[in-house]
Amino acid sequence: MKYIALLCTAAAVISLSSCTNTTLSKSQQGAVGGAAGGALIGQAIGRSTEATLIGAFVGTTLGYIVGNEMEKYDRQRLNDAYERGPSGQQYSWVNPDTNNQYQVTPQPAYTAADNTICRKAEMTSVIDGQPQTINTTACRNAQGQWVLQ
């Protein structure tokens, strides 16, 4: 009976998260999937509420980390475009995990009013077959990383 209740709970969590109007980030999707999987594994191994909760916690943490790494790939490529991309020339990549496509055309760097180095860019992406174009601005933080404004 515990297994049926646990499976129903896991299915409900996954179903509810996929039915919302908000889009979950990769790290959030990983956390939800990890929590459900971890709870199932915890219950199967420990056969107790504590084991289920520990499994859900470990699964949530691992799922979040894996999902975050997938997003990190695109952030690193965008940072490369701001750092190394020649002004006015397109810098492109395809995420190997999601097949999302990105083209960034950086503009010349300039010094903002607060003396930070900034750069504007036009970014076109194709995510789940839907093209989107946005204009972005990134400025260097104290550690030298480009941060979107």
N, C-alpha and C positions, 0 to 999 in steps of 0.2 A: 504494500500500500504506500510506503514511503517513496518508493521509486516512481510510482504513478504521480504522486503529488509533486515530487521534485521535477519530473519531466514536464508536467503541466506548467509549473512555475517558470522553468527555463524557457519553454515555448512561449509563454505569455510575455516574458521580458523581451525576447527577440522580436515577437510580433508587434508589440507596442512600440518598440524603438524604430521599427521599420515603417510604421503607419503615421508617424508624426509628420507635420509639415516642415519641421526644421531639419536641415541636413546635418548629420553627425560628421564630425571630422574623423579621419582615419584612426586617430588615437582613441576617440570615444567609441567608434565601432569595435575596435580591438578590445577595449575594456568591457563592453557589453558581452561580446562573444566569449572573452576569457572568463568572465564571471560565471556565465552559464556552464561553460565546459568545466571550469574548476570546481563548481558546486557538484556537478555530476560525478566527477572523478573522486572528489573528497567523500561523497556519500558512498560510492562504490567501495572505496578502500577502507574508510573508517566506520561506516555504518552508524554514524551518530550525527547529531546536530552540529556539534563542535567541528567535526571533520568536514562537514558540508560548508560551514562558514569559513573555515581556514582555506578550503579549496577555492571558494568563491573569491576570497581576498587575494590569494596567490594568483589565480587566473585573471582577476581584474588588473593586477599590477603588471603581469607579463603581457597581457593583451594590449594594455596601454603603451608599453614600451615598444612592442613590435609595430603597432599602428603609427606611433610617433616617428619611428625610424623611416617609414615609408614617406611621410610628409617631409622629413628632414632632407631627403634626396632633392626634392624640388626647391626647398629653401637654399640648399647649397648651390644648386645650378643658378638660381636667381642671384645669389651673392656673387658668383663667378661672373655673371653678365655685368653687374655693376662694377666689379673690380677690374676685369680684364677686357670687357667688351668695347671694341672701338666705337666711338661716337658715330651715330647714324647708320651703323651696320647691324644687321639682324644676328642675334645669338639664339640658337634653337636647341631643343632637346626633347626627348620622349622619355617619360618615366617607364622603366622596364617592368615595374610591377602593376601599374594601372593603365598603361598605354596612353595616358593623357599627353597631349602635345603642347609645347610652349614655344613662343617666339617673343624675344625681348629686344627692343631697339633702344639702347641707352643714348642719352644726349650728353653733351659736355658737362663736366663737373663744374660746380660753382660754390662760392662761399656764402652761406646764409647769414642773416643778421646776427645770429648768436655765435658766429665764427666756426660753425661746423661745415664740413665739406658735404655737399649734397649732389645728387644727380637725379634727373627726371628720366623716365623711360615709358615707352608704350609697350604694353604686354598683351599679346593675343594668345588665348589658350583654347584648346578643344578638349572639353571634359565630358565624357559620356556622349560624344557626338555633338555637343552643343558649343558652338564658337562664342567666345566672349572677348571683348577688347576693353582694356582699362588703361588709364594713364596713372602712373605711379611716381612717387618721389621717395628716395631713400637717402638717409644721411648717416654718416659715420658716427658710431657711439664712442665712448672713451676707450673701448677695447679694440677699436678699428674695424668692427663689423658694420656692414650696411644694415640699417634698420628702416623698414617701411614706415612712412609717416602717415 
